[in-house]
Amino acid sequence: MQIGSGGFGSVYKGVLSDKSVVAVKKITNVGIQGKRDFCTEIAIIGNVHHVNLVKLRGFCAQGRQRLLVYEYMNRGSLDRTLFASSGPVLEWQERFEIALGTARGLAYLHTGCEHKIIHCDVKPENILLQDQFQAKISDFGLSKLLGPEQSSLFTTMRGTRGYLAPEWLTNSAISEKTDVYSYGMVLLELVSGRKNCSIKSASPSQGGGHSTTTTTTSSSSAQFGGMVYFPLVALEMHEQRRYVELADARLEGRVRSEEVEKLVRVALCCVHEEPCLRPSMVSVVGMLEGGISLGEPRMESLNFLRFYGRRFAEASILGEDGNNEQREALLNSRQEYGTSNYSSTISDPQYIPLSFISSQQISGPR
């Protein structure tokens, strides 16, 4: 029975001979064709073990068929629960635990395992939930299976646009800080309970990614043609220290104010335009656990959101890809604010090749 699909292929629910339930991913769009090379790369994934990473139980490489067998996550993906228009609302404590578990999983991928792994596609669809809403990251390591001919496909997968770091769009170096940016965007969605770019609703009580906080008035600079860009809302409310108002209205105040502030501030630090200003995932874990002090978002590195969000919202309204528009927005931001200090190969905003990640960048010695 098919239970999902994504950029790497379809996912099916299956049962092994020992009666255990598994998820079977049928891999397509891979650049590694040889059986030996495929098995080598999958062996690396299979040797990565962490409580917040989905466990690979086995694989099949027979003929042209490539199958990966994972442990089955009975609660499904985070997006289905967080953005659901009906059913139980994900409670605040569950959201915070999901944020912390995801951070721990990414920190392990970046610094804890033998080979550093950059996920490159951190989003709610790739955060799976088990009983008690324990979060586990899926699809890690699969990016290394891409060849140059698949790299543009990877960066434009369904649902990833809102989580792409600026360096994806400017042909700049890809690093683990790219995952940090995407994680920051996921944090903001955990706080608000909606997609970061969503339709403004007249009723704040609606779920499913259509609700809006009571702070987003009609004059808000975060609204574009009926769309609300929540990262910009969060930035504006951070400047006013009004964090609790950013929380999902469906929770009806059932939040911990200090944790809302913590998630918002950490998220804004994670989405700094310059990768070098973003915290490491180890630091993120420390901030969420309370072991280290919260970082302070740097406004000069967040001004790009004012342009980035507008172009993203316009593209969403028109149903377009939006990549070229967001590249142009980054250029405009840098020209007006002079915010970016990291090198980029931008020259023509109308066409800039998307970054290609080498296998060494995605999974190599630290």
C-alpha positions in Angstrom: 0.0 0.0 0.0 1.5 3.4 -1.0 1.6 5.8 1.9 3.6 8.6 0.4 5.8 10.0 -2.3 8.7 12.5 -2.5 11.5 13.7 -4.6 13.4 10.4 -4.4 10.4 8.1 -5.1 7.3 6.5 -3.6 6.9 5.0 -0.2 5.0 1.8 0.6 3.9 0.1 3.8 5.0 -3.5 4.1 5.3 -6.4 6.5 8.4 -8.5 6.9 8.4 -12.3 7.6 8.8 -11.6 11.4 5.5 -9.6 11.2 7.2 -6.3 11.8 5.8 -3.3 9.8 8.2 -1.4 7.6 8.2 1.5 5.2 9.7 0.7 1.8 11.0 3.5 -0.4 11.3 2.8 -4.1 14.2 5.0 -5.2 14.1 6.9 -8.5 16.1 9.9 -9.8 19.4 8.6 -8.5 22.7 9.4 -10.1 24.6 6.3 -8.8 23.6 3.5 -11.2 26.2 0.8 -10.3 25.2 -1.8 -7.7 28.5 -1.6 -6.0 28.5 2.2 -5.7 24.9 2.2 -4.6 25.6 -0.4 -1.9 28.6 1.5 -0.7 26.6 4.7 -0.2 23.7 2.9 1.5 26.1 1.2 3.8 27.1 4.6 5.1 23.5 5.4 5.8 22.9 2.0 7.4 25.7 2.6 9.9 24.2 5.9 11.2 22.3 5.2 14.4 20.5 7.8 16.6 17.3 7.9 18.4 16.2 10.9 16.3 17.0 9.4 12.9 14.8 6.9 11.1 16.5 3.5 11.1 17.4 1.9 7.8 16.6 -1.9 8.2 17.7 -3.1 4.8 17.9 -2.5 1.1 17.5 -4.2 -2.3 19.6 -3.5 -5.4 18.5 -6.0 -7.9 18.7 -5.2 -11.6 17.5 -1.6 -12.0 15.4 -1.7 -8.9 16.6 0.2 -5.8 14.6 -0.2 -2.6 15.3 1.0 0.9 13.5 -0.6 3.9 13.0 1.7 7.0 11.4 1.3 10.3 7.7 2.3 10.1 6.7 5.6 11.8 3.1 5.2 12.8 2.3 8.9 13.3 3.3 9.8 9.8 5.1 13.1 8.9 5.1 16.3 10.9 3.3 18.3 8.2 0.2 16.0 8.3 -0.2 16.6 12.0 0.9 20.2 12.3 -1.0 21.6 9.3 -4.1 19.4 9.6 -7.4 21.3 9.1 -9.2 18.9 11.5 -8.4 16.5 14.3 -6.4 17.1 17.5 -4.1 20.1 17.6 -0.4 19.3 18.3 0.1 20.6 21.8 2.9 23.0 22.7 5.0 20.5 24.7 4.9 18.1 21.9 6.0 20.8 19.5 8.9 21.7 21.7 10.0 18.1 22.0 9.8 17.7 18.2 12.0 20.8 17.8 14.5 19.5 20.3 14.6 15.9 18.8 15.0 17.2 15.3 17.9 19.5 16.4 19.6 16.5 18.1 19.2 14.4 15.0 20.7 17.0 12.8 23.5 17.7 15.2 24.4 14.0 15.1 24.5 14.0 11.3 26.8 17.0 11.2 29.2 16.1 14.0 28.4 12.8 15.7 28.7 10.1 13.0 31.9 8.9 11.3 31.0 10.7 8.1 29.5 14.1 8.2 26.1 14.1 6.4 24.4 17.2 5.2 20.7 16.5 4.8 19.9 19.2 2.2 16.1 18.8 2.5 15.1 19.5 6.0 11.3 20.2 6.1 8.2 18.9 8.0 7.6 16.2 5.4 11.0 14.7 6.3 10.4 14.7 10.0 8.5 11.6 11.0 6.7 11.0 14.3 6.3 7.9 16.4 4.3 7.2 19.6 4.5 10.0 22.1 5.4 12.2 19.1 9.1 11.3 19.1 10.6 13.0 16.1 12.9 11.2 13.7 14.5 12.6 10.6 14.1 10.7 7.3 15.8 10.8 3.9 19.2 11.7 5.4 22.2 10.7 3.2 20.0 10.3 0.1 21.3 13.5 -1.4 24.6 11.9 -2.1 22.9 9.6 -4.6 22.3 12.6 -6.9 24.4 13.3 -9.9 24.9 16.7 -11.6 21.9 16.0 -13.9 19.6 15.6 -10.9 20.9 18.6 -8.8 18.4 21.0 -10.3 15.6 18.5 -9.8 16.6 18.2 -6.1 16.5 22.0 -5.4 13.1 22.4 -6.9 11.3 19.4 -5.3 7.7 19.8 -4.3 7.5 21.6 -1.0 11.1 22.5 -0.5 11.1 26.0 -1.8 10.2 27.7 1.5 13.1 26.0 3.2 15.9 26.7 0.8 18.7 28.7 2.2 19.9 31.8 0.1 23.1 30.0 -0.9 21.0 27.5 -2.8 19.8 30.3 -5.0 23.1 32.1 -5.5 25.5 29.2 -6.4 27.4 29.7 -3.2 29.0 27.0 -1.1 26.7 24.4 0.5 27.5 23.4 4.1 25.8 22.1 7.2 24.7 25.7 7.8 22.3 25.1 4.9 20.5 22.6 7.1 20.5 25.1 9.9 18.6 27.6 7.8 16.0 25.0 6.8 15.6 24.0 10.5 15.0 27.6 11.5 12.1 27.8 9.0 10.7 24.5 10.4 10.9 26.0 13.9 8.8 29.0 12.9 6.2 26.7 11.5 6.1 24.7 14.7 5.4 28.0 16.6 2.7 29.2 14.3 1.1 25.9 13.2 1.0 27.0 9.6 3.1 27.1 6.5 5.5 30.1 6.6 3.8 31.5 3.5 0.1 31.0 3.7 -3.2 32.6 2.9 -4.4 35.2 5.4 -7.6 33.9 7.0 -10.3 36.1 8.4 -10.6 33.7 11.3 -7.5 33.0 13.4 -9.1 29.8 14.8 -8.7 27.8 11.5 -5.9 25.3 11.2 -4.3 23.6 8.3 -1.8 26.3 7.5 -4.6 28.9 6.9 -4.7 30.6 10.3 -3.0 33.8 11.1 -1.8 35.3 14.3 -3.8 38.1 15.9 -0.7 40.4 15.3 -0.8 40.4 11.6 -3.0 43.4 10.9 -3.9 44.5 7.4 -1.1 47.1 7.5 1.6 44.5 8.3 4.5 44.7 5.9 4.5 40.9 6.1 1.4 40.6 3.9 1.6 40.5 0.2 -1.6 40.2 -1.9 -3.5 38.1 0.6 -0.5 36.0 1.6 1.3 36.3 4.9 5.0 35.6 5.2 5.4 34.4 8.8 9.2 34.7 9.1 8.8 38.5 8.5 6.0 38.6 11.1 8.3 36.8 13.6 11.0 39.3 12.8 8.7 42.3 13.4 7.3 40.8 16.6 10.8 40.0 17.9 11.7 43.7 17.5 8.8 44.4 19.8 9.5 41.4 22.2 5.9 40.2 21.6 6.6 36.5 21.3 3.6 34.8 22.7 1.3 36.4 20.2 3.1 34.4 17.5 2.0 31.1 18.9 -0.6 29.0 17.1 -4.0 30.5 17.9 -5.5 27.0 18.0 -3.6 26.3 21.2 -5.7 29.0 22.9 -2.8 30.1 25.1 -1.7 26.7 26.2 2.0 27.6 25.7 5.0 28.4 27.8 6.0 31.9 27.1 9.7 31.4 27.7 9.8 28.5 25.3 7.9 30.5 22.6 10.6 33.2 22.9 13.3 30.6 22.8 12.1 28.9 19.6 11.5 32.3 17.8 14.9 33.7 18.8 16.7 30.5 17.9 14.8 30.3 14.6 15.8 33.8 13.6 19.4 33.1 14.4 19.2 30.1 12.2 17.8 32.0 9.2 20.6 34.7 9.1 21.5 35.3 5.5 25.2 34.8 6.0 25.9 31.1 6.8 28.8 32.0 9.1 26.4 33.9 11.4 24.1 30.9 11.8 24.7 28.7 14.9 25.8 25.1 14.6 23.2 22.5 15.3 25.2 21.5 18.4 24.7 25.1 19.6 21.0 25.0 18.8 20.6 21.9 21.0 22.4 23.7 23.8 20.2 26.8 23.5 17.0 24.7 23.5 18.2 22.6 26.4 19.2 25.7 28.3 22.9 24.8 28.6 24.1 27.9 26.7 22.7 31.4 26.4 20.3 32.3 23.7 21.8 34.0 20.7 20.6 37.4 19.6 19.3 37.7 16.1 21.3 40.2 14.0 18.9 42.5 12.2 21.4 43.4 9.5 21.5 39.8 8.4 17.7 39.4 8.5 16.7 42.4 6.3 16.7 40.2 3.3 13.5 38.6 4.5 11.6 41.8 3.6 12.4 41.2 -0.1 12.7 37.4 0.1 9.2 37.1 1.5 7.6 39.4 -0.9 8.9 37.5 -3.9 8.1 34.1 -2.3 4.5 35.2 -1.7 4.1 36.6 -5.2 5.4 33.3 -6.7 3.0 31.3 -4.4 0.0 33.3 -5.5 0.9 32.7 -9.2 1.8 29.1 -8.6 5.3 29.6 -10.0 8.7 28.2 -9.0 9.9 31.5 -7.6 13.6 30.7 -7.6 14.6 33.5 -10.0 12.4 35.9 -8.2 14.0 35.1 -4.9 17.5 35.5 -6.4 16.5 38.9 -7.6 15.1 39.7 -4.2 18.4 38.8 -2.6 20.2 41.2 -5.0 17.8 44.0 -4.1 18.2 43.4 -0.4 22.0 43.5 -0.7 21.9 46.7 -2.8 19.5 48.5 -0.4 20.9 47.3 2.9 24.4 46.1 2.0 23.8 43.1 4.2 25.8 40.3 2.7 29.4 39.9 3.4 29.8 36.3 2.1 31.0 35.7 -1.5 28.6 34.8 -4.2 28.8 34.4 -7.9 25.6 36.4 -8.6 25.8 38.4 -11.8 22.5 38.0 -13.7 19.4 37.8 -11.5 17.4 36.4 -14.3 19.4 33.2 -14.5 21.9 31.8 -12.0 22.6 28.0 -11.9 21.4 26.3 -8.8 24.2 25.0 -6.5 25.5 21.5 -7.3 26.6 19.6 -4.2 29.4 17.2 -4.6 29.4 13.9 -2.8 32.3 15.0 -0.7 30.4 18.1 0.5 27.3 16.1 1.4 29.0 13.1 3.1 32.7 13.3 3.9 35.2 13.4 6.7 34.6 16.2 9.1 
